[in-house]
Amino acid sequence: MKFIIAPDKYKGSLTGLEFCDAVEKGLKKIFKDADIIRIPLADGGDGTIEVVKYHLDTKTIKLTVNDPLFRPVEASYLYSESTDTAFIEMAEASGLKLLTESEKNCMYTSTLGTGELIAIALAQGAKKIILGIGGSATNDGGMGMAHALGFRFLDKNNKILPPTGNSLIHLKRIDTTQVNPKLKNVSTKVLCDVTNPLYGKNGAAYIYAKQKGASAAQIELLDQGLKNYAKVVSEDFKVNLQRITGAGAAGGMGAGTYVFLNGQLTRGIDLIKETTNFDQAIDKADWIITGEGKLDDQTITGKTIAGVLTSAKKKNISVAALCGIVDLSEEKRKQLGLSYVASVSKDMPNMELAIKCAYTNVVKATVDFASLLKNGKL
């Protein structure tokens, strides 16, 4: 039998490559001569760089930039010399993973470090930027990123505002006289797996700012700030940000990349599938085994598993999902087109132990799946 192993990561637990190792180990216990192809995937969030590095010939560039709280942090991006393409992951410089719980508050965090990575890639000669914007600690509308590229955000007194979330509401004008000229010669694709508008009850602040440390009162202020930000951008750039699908991604970074990088917002999983030649690789497969930390309603809206299913349906390939947690009804699983679903942590007494035992649990869940398959029960 031919199996494709094509997961996302289990955030905070297993990388995509570790998931592939565990599933392969489980499969070989039952199907010793199976044809197994490993294609770890990502949707643009943290972990995307690791997946790109696995599939492509790239060089790792390490440097010191600003973290979300303007402290020095070592970050890296990938560079393909053959295509002059830089692969940058926002979470490397502006991610929640860089902050302690008590430090999280997107009123005061910035995307400056991500902009610094972009500026350095431009100086290196990049003609293409692939930017993943998942896992951010920010709600600054991309002001920090743009500041690093020469844009200046001014208040009513023409003073430069610090590029943080709490400055959005004070913005009156955007100065473009110092913008990096290399931006004219670069094309940017932004990996974005959500469709939220910039502001409003389904916008960046109301949906995501709480998990980034903002209080209810601060969320309201951030939302008002994003609305003001959109008004100023409309006046200065003649762009209606509220109509851009995904503008609210990563605390408004979707909007910022659209305006200041001329970025093309695209589903992260679609670009990663294209990069890995996924649709060709799965040809004539019997099963695709995928997985992610949590299978829930968000899975349906552009996550890795949804992308896997889109490709599998075209070739009539069955898909099994081995996930840390399953929080999706049987009906919705069938609607998605999943042929087999398992929660690998279902017998764990607590989440801490589930995370610690994730590798072993994935091996066991794979053996259970493969045994059913071999015995003709699937």
C-alpha positions, 0 to 999 in steps of 0.5 A, a space after each residue: 500500500 502507498 501511504 502519504 504522511 502529510 501533517 502540520 505540527 502539534 503546537 508545543 508538542 510534536 513537529 511535523 517531522 516528528 509526527 512523520 517519524 511516529 506514523 511511519 514507525 506505527 505503519 511499519 509494525 503492521 505494513 512492513 512493505 508499505 510505500 511511505 512518502 513523508 510530506 510535512 506541511 504548514 499553513 504559514 504559522 510558526 513551524 513553516 520555516 522548518 517545513 520549507 527547509 525540509 523540502 527546499 535547498 535554502 540557506 539559513 540566515 541568522 541575525 539579531 533583531 527586535 523582539 515584540 517588546 523591542 529587546 534584542 533577539 536572534 531570529 532566522 529566515 531562509 534564503 534560496 539563492 537559485 530563486 532570490 527568495 526569502 522565506 520569513 516567519 513572523 513568529 521568529 521575531 514578533 511571535 507570542 513564543 518569545 514572551 512570558 505569560 506576564 509579558 503578553 499585552 498587544 497594546 505594547 508589542 510591535 512587528 518591528 523585528 519582522 520588518 527588520 528581517 524583511 529589510 535585511 532580506 531586501 539588502 541581500 538581494 531578495 526579489 521574492 518574499 514569502 511571509 508567514 504571519 501566524 503566531 504573532 504577539 502583536 496588534 499593531 496593524 503592521 506598523 512596526 514592520 512598515 517602520 523598519 522599511 521607512 514608513 513613518 506614522 505621525 500623530 496630530 503634532 507630526 511626531 513619530 508614533 512608536 509602532 505599537 497597538 496603543 498608537 493606532 488610535 493616535 495616527 493622523 498621517 503616514 509619511 512615505 519620504 524615507 521608504 526603502 526603494 528596494 520595495 519597488 522590485 520585490 513581490 511578496 506573498 503572505 501566508 494567511 490562514 484566516 479571513 477576518 476583517 481588520 476591525 469590528 466584532 469579527 476583526 483582529 482585536 475582538 477575535 485575537 487580542 485576548 490571547 495576546 494579553 489584552 483586557 476587555 477595555 484594551 480590546 475595545 481601544 485596539 478595535 477603535 485604533 484599527 478603525 482609525 488606522 483604516 481611515 488614515 490608510 484610506 485617505 493616504 493610500 486610497 485603499 479600503 482595508 475593511 474590504 480586504 479578506 484576511 486584513 485582520 490576520 496577525 493583529 492587522 498584519 494582513 492589512 499592513 502587508 497588503 498596503 506597505 508590501 503590496 502583498 498578495 494574501 494567500 492561504 498558507 497551505 496552498 502555497 506550501 502544497 505548491 512548493 512541495 509539489 503535493 498534488 503530484 506526490 500523492 498520485 496513486 496513494 491509498 491513504 493520506 495520514 494527516 494531523 494537527 494539535 486540535 481538530 475543530 471548526 477552525 480546521 475547516 477555514 484554511 488550515 493544513 488538514 482542509 488543504 490536504 482534503 481538497 487535494 485528496 478529494 480530487 484524486 479520490 484518496 482516503 484521509 485519516 486524521 490523527 489529532 491531539 484533540 478532536 473537537 468536531 462533530 461526527 457530522 462535520 467530520 463527514 462533511 469535511 471528507 475524513 474517512 478516519 479520525 482519532 484523538 491520540 490524547 483521549 486516554 490521557 489524564 491531563 494535557 501535560 502528560 498528553 504533550 509529553 507522551 505525544 510521540 508514543 500516542 501517535 505511534 499507538 494511534 497509527 498501529 490501531 488505524 493500520 490494524 483496522 485497515 489490514 483487517 478490512 474494517 476500513 
